Amino acid sequence: MASLVELRNVYKIYGEGLESEVRALDGVSLTIEKGEFVAVVGQSGSGKSTMMNVLGCLDIPTRGDYFLDGTDVRELTDKALSRIRNKQIGFIFQQYNLIQSLSVLENVELPLIYQGIDPIDRRDMAMEALKRVGLADRYRHKPTQMSGGQQQRVAIARAIATKPPIIMADEPTGALDSRTGLEVLKFLQQLNKEGSTVILITHDNGIAATARRIVRLADGKIVEDREQEVDWL
């Protein structure tokens, strides 16, 4: 059976052929199976953000192959890539990326609108997601009326509203205090227990310790790939 994620000798090169050429990914091969919780770890410039962009179908490799659930991503049109991002991947970003002029409910409904789900069903699905993160009573609020931790929970609700099989979290605790960050990590672990594949991008070894598997990057190459015992939060 095909892996959920498979990178085969992937390169992402900026300024290829120039003296200033940068190999953000330098011959990376990686497989991730369904149901894994993987932390991709690295310092600034290691290539971890580029890997997230490739894995999340936000960018295409310069060379090499990327198969997502058996589909060759490099052969897809922009429309097909957009469909994958909307249906198969739930993104959680460090800066939340909420639209300040919309209510909490409207922010969570956005990916459901893109999927063409009718207004009644998408409201129900968005409210269900907000209940899961403990914010159903704040659905009328604007993001500016909420704390950073609450805004991140709204972003998580938006990511899970479509019930995507993959959750991709890019430094999801970076803008939070330690207690609130721990709550976010605990929720990611819970999603993984329920069957979601979680890919966590981080520079912090302590945060990476919450994942079952660590993939460490340096200078665009994988320098460590190991599984570990995890104490659930």
Secondary structure, 3 states (H helix, E strand, C coil): CCCCEEEEEEEEEECCCCCCCEEEEEEEEEEECCCCEEEEECCCCCCHHHHHHHHCCCCCCCEEEEEECCEEHHHCCHHHHHHHHHHCEEEEECCCCCCCCCCHHHHHHHHHHHCCCCHHHHHHHHHHHHHHCCCHHHCCCCHHHCCHHHHHHHHHHHHHCCCCCEEEEECCCCCCCHHHHHHHHHHHHHHHHCCCEEEEEECCHHHHCCCCEEEEEECCEEEEEEECCCCCC
